Amino acid sequence: MNKPKRNLERLRKIVVKKALEGEKIKEVAHRFMVSRKFVYKWLKRFEENPEGEWLVKR
């Protein structure tokens, strides 16, 4: 059975939102099954450019 594809842009938005709301990075990463490294990376990109370009895969 194949894993369902996750919408990466949607996932990034949700993860960043939860982190900005004050949830602990470790808990956010665990809940959404991503590494803390990715959460920090997405937060940094959001802070650098909150207009939306941070969502695009580089």
N, C-alpha and C positions, 0 to 999 in steps of 0.2 A: 504494500500500500504506500503510495507516495504522500509526502507531506504537502499540505496546502501551501501555496505561495503566499508570502506575507507582502502586503503593500508597504514597501520600505519607506516611502515618503510619509505615509500615515503613521507608521510606527515611530519614525523620528519625531514627528509633531507631538505625539502623545507622550513619548519618553521625556522630551524637553519640557513640555508643559508640567508634567508631574514633578520633575526635578526643580523647576522654577517655583512650584507651589510649596516647596519645602520638604518634600519627601526625601529620605536618605537615598543617595546614589546607589548604594548596595542593594537596597530593597527594590528600587525601580528596575535596576539591571536584572535582578533575580526574577521579578514578576514578569518582565517582558522577554526573558531569556536572551539577553544580550550581555556583553561584557561591560564592566565598569569603564573600561578604556573607551568603548564606543560612546557611552553616555557622556563622558567628559569631552570627547572629541566633538560630539554634536552640540553640546552646550557652548563650547568655545566658538564653533562656527556660527551659532545663533547670535552670540554676543557680538561677533565681528560684523555680521550682516543679517539683522532680523527681518529684512524685507522678503526673504524667501529663497535666495540663491543657496543658502546653506543646506537646503533639502536635497539638492541635486547631487547625485553620485559623482565624485571627482575621479 
